Amino acid sequence: MQLERIEMPRPTTFDLTSKWLRAAEARILKIAANELRGRTYIATMWLETNGKIRAVDARPSDAITLVLRATAPIFVAPELIANTNALSRACV
């Protein structure tokens, strides 16, 4: 929805979260999908607030949805891309 610029009639949970971050004067600096544990992808989101940078554990899908609203960079560990390709071939 965010990539296609589709407007929802009511705010989504991600819209609300983005508004909370702005109200708290926090901003998303970047996210990284950095690990695969079993079949679960792990991501980290870095937030800056009051001059401090904090790393927050996040689901990749949630972090990506929020970072698209913040227009911050998205990073993916190279080994995850290789594993994703392997998983895709195994599921076919």
Residue pairs with C-beta under 8 A, 6 or more apart in sequence:
1 8
1 12
2 14
2 65
2 68
2 69
3 68
8 15
11 19
14 62
14 65
14 66
14 69
15 69
17 66
18 66
18 69
18 70
21 27
21 28
21 47
21 66
21 70
24 49
25 49
25 50
26 47
26 48
26 49
27 47
27 48
27 49
27 70
27 72
28 45
28 46
28 47
28 66
28 67
28 70
28 72
29 46
29 47
29 48
29 53
29 72
30 45
30 46
30 67
30 72
30 73
30 74
30 75
31 43
31 44
31 45
31 46
31 58
31 60
31 63
31 64
31 66
31 67
31 72
31 73
31 74
31 75
32 43
32 44
32 74
32 75
32 76
32 77
33 41
33 42
33 43
33 60
33 63
33 74
33 75
33 76
33 77
33 80
34 42
34 43
34 44
34 75
34 77
34 80
35 41
35 42
35 77
35 80
36 42
36 79
36 80
36 83
39 87
41 59
41 60
41 80
42 57
42 60
43 57
43 58
43 59
43 60
43 63
43 64
44 55
44 56
44 57
44 58
44 63
45 55
45 56
45 58
45 63
45 66
45 67
46 53
46 54
46 55
46 56
47 53
47 54
47 56
48 54
64 74
67 73
67 74
